[in-house]
Amino acid sequence: MPESTLAEARHCALRLRGSVSHFTRRLRSAQGGDGLSVAKLSVLALLHRLGPLTPSELARHERVKLQSLTRLLAELEADAWLRREPHAADARQSLLSLTRAGVKALTADVQRREAALVAAIGATLSSAECAQLLKACALLDRVADAVPAAPLPVQASAGRAR
């Protein structure tokens, strides 16, 4: 890659990272104090998208250690947003899934965020700018798809024979 193209790509990457970070922070702050934390939202959304998972599978998908999720999962269970059931094939494991209240909390949070976005876009962008933003979204998707994913962390099974 020629140096001028590399410098342009570097500048674009820095600007994009800054804009995405700023956008994410503002969107998070728009939800108000009663919204879900980023960690809770991530866990609920993952379970909604993928269905029931074991705590270990959830930790792998979230790219965190299982111990990091323990308190969060307990809070979600205490809020009755998460249900823990015995794993059918492995009695040492449990399966986590969303409750109706969990789906409702997730849906309400997503709708609040989308309403804030709709209001901001409607108040600041023209129709032509909305069209440009849609094109930019397609470009962002292409760039995101080209970023190599880090391998999922490998965790030893607690029940493995020694």
C-alpha positions in Angstrom: 0.0 0.0 0.0 1.5 3.4 -1.0 2.4 5.7 2.0 -0.2 8.3 1.0 -2.9 5.7 1.0 -1.7 4.3 4.3 -1.7 7.8 5.9 -5.2 8.4 4.6 -6.4 5.0 6.0 -4.7 5.8 9.3 -6.4 9.3 9.5 -9.8 7.7 8.5 -9.4 5.0 11.2 -8.6 7.5 13.9 -11.5 9.7 13.0 -13.9 6.8 12.7 -12.9 5.4 16.1 -13.3 8.8 17.7 -16.7 9.3 16.1 -18.0 5.9 17.0 -16.9 6.3 20.6 -18.5 9.7 20.9 -21.7 8.4 19.3 -21.8 5.4 21.6 -21.3 7.6 24.7 -24.0 10.0 23.7 -26.5 7.3 22.9 -25.8 5.6 26.2 -26.3 8.9 28.1 -29.5 9.6 26.3 -31.2 6.6 27.9 -31.5 8.2 31.3 -30.6 6.7 34.7 -33.1 3.8 34.6 -31.6 2.3 31.4 -29.7 -1.0 31.4 -26.0 -1.0 31.9 -23.9 -1.8 28.8 -23.0 -5.2 30.4 -26.5 -6.1 31.2 -27.8 -5.0 27.8 -25.0 -7.0 26.1 -25.9 -10.2 28.0 -29.7 -9.8 27.5 -29.2 -9.1 23.8 -26.9 -12.1 23.3 -29.4 -14.4 24.9 -32.2 -12.9 22.9 -30.2 -13.4 19.7 -28.7 -16.8 20.3 -31.2 -18.4 22.7 -30.3 -20.4 25.9 -26.5 -20.6 26.7 -24.5 -22.0 29.5 -22.7 -19.4 31.6 -19.4 -20.6 30.1 -20.7 -20.2 26.5 -22.0 -16.7 27.5 -18.6 -15.8 28.9 -16.9 -16.9 25.7 -19.2 -14.9 23.5 -18.8 -11.9 25.7 -15.0 -12.5 25.7 -14.8 -12.3 29.5 -13.9 -14.7 32.2 -16.8 -16.6 33.8 -16.0 -15.1 37.2 -16.5 -11.6 35.7 -20.1 -12.5 34.8 -21.1 -14.1 38.1 -22.4 -11.0 39.9 -24.1 -9.7 36.7 -25.9 -12.9 36.2 -27.0 -13.0 39.8 -28.4 -9.4 39.4 -30.2 -10.3 36.2 -31.7 -13.4 38.0 -32.7 -11.2 41.0 -34.5 -8.8 38.6 -36.3 -11.8 37.1 -34.9 -11.0 33.7 -32.9 -14.2 33.5 -33.8 -17.8 34.2 -31.4 -20.6 35.1 -32.4 -24.2 34.4 -30.5 -27.5 34.6 -28.7 -28.5 31.4 -30.4 -31.6 29.9 -27.1 -33.3 28.8 -24.8 -32.2 31.6 -26.0 -32.0 35.2 -23.0 -29.9 36.2 -24.1 -27.1 33.9 -27.1 -24.8 33.8 -28.7 -23.0 30.8 -29.5 -19.3 31.0 -32.4 -17.9 29.1 -34.4 -14.7 29.1 -37.7 -14.4 30.9 -40.7 -12.5 29.5 -39.7 -9.6 31.9 -36.1 -9.8 30.4 -37.4 -9.5 26.9 -39.6 -6.6 27.9 -36.7 -4.8 29.6 -34.5 -5.3 26.6 -37.2 -4.2 24.2 -38.0 -1.1 26.2 -34.3 -0.1 26.4 -33.8 -0.6 22.7 -36.9 1.4 21.9 -35.7 4.3 24.1 -32.3 4.3 22.3 -34.0 4.2 18.9 -36.4 7.0 19.8 -33.4 9.2 20.9 -31.7 8.5 17.5 -34.9 9.2 15.5 -35.3 12.5 17.3 -31.7 13.5 16.8 -31.6 12.5 13.1 -35.0 14.2 12.4 -33.8 17.4 14.1 -30.4 17.6 12.5 -30.3 16.0 9.1 -31.9 16.8 5.8 -33.3 14.1 3.5 -30.1 14.2 1.4 -28.0 13.9 4.6 -30.1 10.9 5.7 -29.3 9.2 2.4 -25.6 9.9 2.9 -25.8 8.5 6.4 -27.4 5.3 5.0 -24.5 5.0 2.6 -22.1 5.5 5.4 -23.8 2.7 7.4 -23.2 0.4 4.5 -19.5 1.4 4.4 -19.3 0.9 8.2 -20.7 -2.6 7.8 -18.2 -3.4 5.1 -15.3 -2.2 7.3 -16.6 -4.0 10.3 -16.9 -7.3 8.4 -13.3 -6.9 7.2 -11.9 -6.5 10.8 -10.5 -9.9 11.8 -12.2 -11.3 14.9 -9.9 -12.3 17.8 -10.1 -15.9 18.7 -12.5 -16.7 21.5 -10.7 -17.3 24.9 -10.4 -20.9 25.8 -11.5 -21.8 29.3 -10.8 -25.0 31.1 -13.8 -26.9 32.2 -14.3 -27.0 35.9 -15.6 -30.6 35.9 -12.7 -32.1 33.9 -11.0 -35.2 35.4 -7.5 -34.6 36.5 
